[in-house]
Structures are given as structure tokens and as C-alpha cells.
Amino acid sequence: MSCNWVIPQSELTGVIQNISLFESYFCYDSCQLIMPNPTNGLIIQYGEPSFYSFDGITFNRFPMVYFALASISKQSMLLRCHGEYKSVLVIFKPGVLYNIFKLPLSECISNPIVDAKEIIQKTVYQKILSIVEKPPKDKSIINEISKVINRDFTQPTTYSISCKATKLLIAKEGKLNIQQLSSLVNTTPRTLERKFKYEQGTSPNSYARLVKHHSIIRDIVTLNRIDWLDIIVKYNFHDKAHFIKDFKKITGFSPSAYLNHSHSLDVETRIYF
């Protein structure tokens, strides 16, 4: 599987943060490592794959087009496919999924994906389906899908408290505690904790931790030279042991092992939600 095209950030508006097209024209097994990310995605899988497995949950490819909403990725996961297939991956802006679909992500804790057919309005679903069933010959397919989503899933005029909190945590790279966060969104820690967990599927502290490690992953795969002590200080870890233990719990790798593993993979096999 290879990523054929991604719409530039400057061309995106509304509720979409990123949208990309993945294609495979050969019958072979494909495995992608999906690293933790504090965002949600819409997966549109089509073509003729014999199976499609997301974090160990396998779906038979009937009908020929499958829609799924992936909830917040709390740890590294594997996406496996076999056969000739294409995928459009839509990443929503952090925190907006509850505002768009009124889907409490607390219901998705035991399952990383939800059948989008049960959530997306039927008319919108049919519009996207019509694009995918007879896809354009060029990569304008994701432009068409982007237009439908941004037109029919309009930007919420009033953000929920939890949505505001996610934006703040991302802006501060997860370095806010519950007291600081609740003060910034003008509510009590108890109210924020309850609403955040119901709407976003995790607690503010767990989300902050996820944001922190997502930022760390971004740093270690883009920096030419890594000073682990700088990372430890920058992200407020007590010591090296604390950093290694926390990083491994989220990603499944120690920091150095992850770095070695990441460098050994082709670019298209690393997906960052």
C-alpha cells in the first residue's frame, strides 16, 4: 500500500485536518503501523480486498465499500489488508467528532472502530458512496469527498467544553494538568473530567499523555540529532526510567527501539493519524 496523494493543509477548511488516498493494485498482504494520535478518522475502504483488519478486528469485504470511524488511537495499532484495494483516510480536527456526530466516544473504548453507516446521515453516506463506487480516474476523488464532508458536516458554531480542552492540550503539547485546564475552560475539574471522558472516550489526563507522546514521536522522527535528556526535560518526565516506561506503554517500543524500527520502515508503512 502506498500513499498516492494528500491534500495540502492550506487547501483544507471546515472539520477536516488531513485527507489522503492509499492504493494497492496487487494481491498481497499489507501491514501498516499506526502510531498513537489524539485525533479521529473516517476510513473509506473499497476495491476487492479479501479482508481488512484493524488492530486485530477483521472485516469481510462485503459490500465492496466499507466505512468506519476510528476513535482516538491510545496506543500503536496494526492495519492489515489483503487484495486489490483503495482507502481514503479522513482525519478530523481534534475534538470535533462529538460535535459533528454526537457520538460519545466513551462508547468506543472497547472497540477502536465504529461502523460509520450507523452514524453518518443517510444522504451524506449515499453521496460519498456514489463517489467511491464510480471513482474518478485521477486523484480528484479525495477532493470530491472533502467537499461533501465540509459542506454537510459543517464546522460546529459552539464547541463543547471537551473540544475546547483538546485544542488547549494540543497547543500546550499535553503540558497542562486538570486544574489548569478546567480553569482555562471555565469549569470545575470534576465537570471537565466527566464531560471529557463521555465525549472524547478518555480522561483529560490520559489525553494529555497521548498528546505529549505524539509530540515526542514527531520530535524523534524529525530531529537530525536526538538528545534524550532534552526530551526528558522538555516533556516534564521525572527521570530516564519514567520516560522509557511511559513511552513503551503507549507505543509498545522503548524510545531507541522505536527509533530504530521507524528508520527501518518505508515511509508509506508509517501512518500517523
N, C-alpha and C positions, 0 to 999 in steps of 0.2 A: 504494500500500500504506500502511496506517495501523496504528499500534499501538493496538489496541482496549482491551487490559486487561493489567495487570501485577499479580501477586500481591504485596501488601505484604511487605517484608522481615521484619516481625515475625511473619508467618504461616508463614514457611519454616523447615523443620527438615531434619536429615539432610545429604545431599550436595548439595542444590540451593542455589545462591546467588541465582538470579533465574529467573523463568519468565514468558514473555509471549506474547500472541496477536496475530498480524498477519493482516489480512484485506484482500482486494480483491474487489469484486463486478463489476468492469468489465474488459472485454478491452482491456488497454493495457499498454504496456511500463512496467516499474517498475525503478528503479535506486537502490540504497542504498549509501552509502559506509560501509564497516565499518572502523573505526579500530583500531589495534593494541591488544591487550589480553592480559594474561597468564593468560587462562582458556580453558576448553574448552567446547564446546557440543554439544547434541543438537538437530538440525534435523528437525522432522517436517513435511513438506510434503505437502499434499493438496488436493483440488479438481480442476480441469480446466485447469491451465496447459499451454501448448503447449511451453514449455521453461523450464528453470531453470538458471541459470549462476552458479557461484560462483568468483570470481577467474579467469574465462576458461574454466573447465571446465564444459561443458554436458551436462545430463542430460535425455533424453527422459522425459516423464512417464508411463511405463508401468512398473509398475502405477499406479493412481490415488494411491497413498500412497507416499511415499519418505522413508526415514530416513537421516540422515547424521550422523556425528560429525565436528565441525570441530576440528582440532588448534589449538594456540596460534597466534594471529594475530601474526606477526612484523612485518608491515607493513600499510599500508592496502590494502584489497581491495574489489572491487565485487560486489554481489549483484544479479543481474538476473533478472526474471521477466516472463512474458507470459501473459495469460489470467486466468480467474477462479480464484483460489486462496486458500488459507489456510496459515499457518505457525504452528507452536508452537515457540518458541525456548527451550530449557532451558539455562541456564548453570550449570555445575557449580562448586563451590567450588575455588579454586586448588589444583592439585597432586593432586587425589584420583582423577583419571581412571585412572591406572595401578593404584591400589589397587582400584578398582571392577572394571575390565575386564581387568586385567593386559595392557593394550595398551601395548607400548613405543612411545612417541611418536617415537622415533628412526626408526621405520619410516614415519613420515608426513611426513618432511622435504620430499620432492619433491612431495607432494600435500596440500593443506590439508584435504581431507575423506576420510573412510573410510566405506564402506558399513556402517551400524550392524547390518544384518542378519547380518553375519559375526561380530559381537562380542557383541551382546545375547543373553541366554538366550532360547531359543525361546518359552518360556512367558510371559516378560515382554514379548517382542516382540508376541505374539498379544494380550495384554491391552491394550497401548497401541493396537494396530491396531484392535481392536474398538471402542475409544472414538472413534477418529478416523473410522472408516468410517460410524458412525452417531452423529455428534456431537450433543450436547445443543443445544437451541435457544438457550440462553443461554451465558454465558461460563464456566460451570462445567466446561467441557472441560479447562481447564488445572488446575483443582482436582483432577479425576479423574486426570489424567496425573501430577500432583505426588504424589498418594497412592501410585500404583503404583510410581513411581521410588523414593520414600523408604521404601516398605515392602520392595521387592525388591532395591534397591541400598542395602543398609544401610551406615551410617557405618562405615568401617574401624576396628577396635579398635586396630590397630597401624599407625601411619603409617610409610611408608618414609622414609629419610633425605632423599630429594629432596623429598618432600612437606613435611616439616618445614622444609626450606630455603626452599621457595617462600613459606611463611607468614611466615618471618622477613624475607625480601626485600620482601614487600609491606608488612609492618608498618613497615619502615625506608625505604620508598619507593625501594628499589633501592640505597641508600647503604651497602652492605656489600661488601667485597672477598672474594675466595675464601679468604684466610687467616682473616679474621674469621668468615666463615660456617662454615667447616669446624670451627673451634674451638667455635662455638655448638652444632653438632650432634654434637660429639664424634667426629670422624673426621679423616682426613688430607685435604689439598686434592686429592691425586691420586684417592683413592677417591670423594670427593664429585663431582669432575668426571666420572668415569666413570659412576657411577650416575645422576647428574642428567641427563646427556646421553642415556643409554639410556632412562630412564623419561619425561623431560619433553620430549625432542626438541630440546633446545638446551643450551648450556653455562650454568653459573651466571652468568658474566659477561654473556652475551647476554641472559639472562632478567632480570638486574638492570637492564640498559639498557632493556629493554622496560617493566619496572615503572616506571622513572624517567620515561620519556616518557608513559606512561599517566597518571601523576600530573601531569605538566606539562600534558597536554591537559585534564585535569579542572580544573586551575587556570585556564587561559587562557579556557575557555568559561564559567566560573562567576564569575570576578572582575569587578567593575564597572570597575576601573581596573587596567591591567597595567603593572607596572614591569619591563621586560625585565632590567634589571640585578639586581633582586631574584631573578628566576627563575634567572639565571646563577649567582648566589652560593648560593642555596638548594640547587641540584642539582649543585653542585661542578664546573661547567664551567670550563675554563681561561680562556676569553675568549668574546666575542660570536661570533667566527668559528667556534670549536669548537662552540658551541651550535647555530648555524644549520646547519652541515654535518651534525651528528648528528641533529638534528630532521628535516631534509629526507630523510635516508637512511631513516628509519623511516616517516614519514608520506607522503612524496612532495611535501610543501609546505615552503616556508620558514615560520617561525613567523607572520609577519604575513600571508602569503598564505593560510595555513591559517585564521587567524582571520577574514579577510575571506570566505573560501569557506564557513566554518562558519556565519557570520551570514547568508549568502545562502540557506542551505538551510532548508527547513521542518524542524520538529523530528522528524517521522516519517521523514525521509530520512537521519537520522544514527543509526547503530546503534553502540553501544559494548558490545562483548562483555564 
